[in-house]
Amino acid sequence: MAEDQQQQQSGLEQCEALVNNRDRWRVYKRGSVMFVLAVVGLTVVHRGSINIGAPFQLERLSRMGGSEGVKHGAAQEDKMPSYLGIKSFWKASKRQPVTKAGANTQRPRITEDSRPRTWDVTNSNCSSNLNFSSQEWFTGLEDNFKQFMLYRHCRYFPMLLNHPEKCTGDVYLLMVIKSVATQHDRREVIRKTWGKEQVIDGKKVKTLFLLGKPSSVAERVHHQKLVEYEDYIYRDILQWDFLDSFFNLTLKETHFLKWFHTYCPTVRFVFKGDDDVFVSVENILEYLESSNDATNLFVGDVIFKAKPIRKKENKYYIPQALYNKTHYPPYAGGGGFLMDGTLARRLHWVADTLELYPIDDVFLGMCLEVLQVTPIKHNAFKTFGLVRNKSSKLNKEPCFFKSMIVVHKLLPSDLMHMWNLVNSDLVCSQKVEIL
């Protein structure tokens, strides 16, 4: 009996040991599996954070967003200054909430090697930068300049209409014209006159119009669809998702430079002008053929030692807080200028290193100064008319127009009339030696 009990006890102990070994094995297996799953999970999360962060960083850099401002408390939101209620120059939407502080304001140096292949901006949400809104120099600004400063860091916006095919093939001269949605009649006359796409002596000439969005709500409702239909017919409009305004002409400049840098690696020359100018493409080609060296070419009606205008009633008024130097760098009047394609591509990455300036002509002069390129003044570019006296008969003399490259400015009917006269069997008593 004692032996049976001893054997039974021994068997129980063996069973318990077996069970304990199995439990330990199960615990070990479960622990191993959980460890492996934890390692895999951490790896996935780590990689996911990298994959999410990179596109965000690229988008931020492509937007060149800079500082998005400091988030103010609810009390400050209730007491928002009047200038924040002004319709945004940049985006036709309600004011976005201010993003968190601490955004990186440093911009990378963009070089030719980093040229993107497509327009890489897909988001136009940009909050006001309130970092300096309480500073004395800022509070003394006029409302339109406050608005400009609050959104100056909003560098790039999505494209609404795009035609990268304009730069395919061997394009010698790209004619680029600043316009707005409501000025369809000007674009139509240009297409029928000097903006007609053509090939002259084997040199291909292409034309594009640059537009933002209509400024007023009524214009957006009625004219945007007309612009889209116009582009459907002619396929020659580039349009971006920012509002067309005087201060936003600088945005139009930087957006074109980025577009050109992206899509036009082989275009030789660019003419850029307004939609109310007379242009002789033949004289442009003649000038380029006679130029010994077109490297860094930038030619137009250049203004040297221009002083910032301090009279508030003037369209070009600039407060001391925005620019405190005595003179502007040399710059060409925006009515029309001609530049080397390689220089235009360099201007893009230089423009990204400078703060935007409310006057687009001057901003481009600042970019040229950084590149140490001096623009060339040429008498065939008349951005203030043939003579300053607007009532002078010389401003309507076709023989003078025949020798010019650019004459600013003409109404559509006057442009069509002058174009027909210049291109008729016009006999001039003597040729004006300009080119």
Secondary structure, 3 states (H helix, E strand, C coil): CHHHHHHHHHHHHHHHHHHHHHHHHHHHHHHHHHHHHHHHHHHHHHHHHHHHHHHHHHHHHHHCCCCCCCCCCHHHHHCCCHHHHCCCCCCCCCCCCCCCCCCCCCCCCCCHHHCCCCCCCCCCCCCCCCCCCCCHHHHCCCHHHHHHHHCCCCCCCCEEECCHHHHCCCEEEEEEEECCCCCHHHHHHHHHCCCCCEEECCEEEEEEEEEEECCCHHHHHHHHHHHHHHHHHHCCEEEEEEECCCCCHHHHHHHHHHHHHHHCCCCCEEEEEECCEEECHHHHHHHHHHCCCCCCCEEEEEECCCCCECCCCCCCECCCCCCCCCCCCCEEEEEEEEEEHHHHHHHHHHHCCCCCCCCHHHHHHHHHHHHCCCCEECCCEECCCCCCCCCCHHHHCHHHHCCCCEEECCCHHHHHHHHHHHCCCCCCCCCCCCC
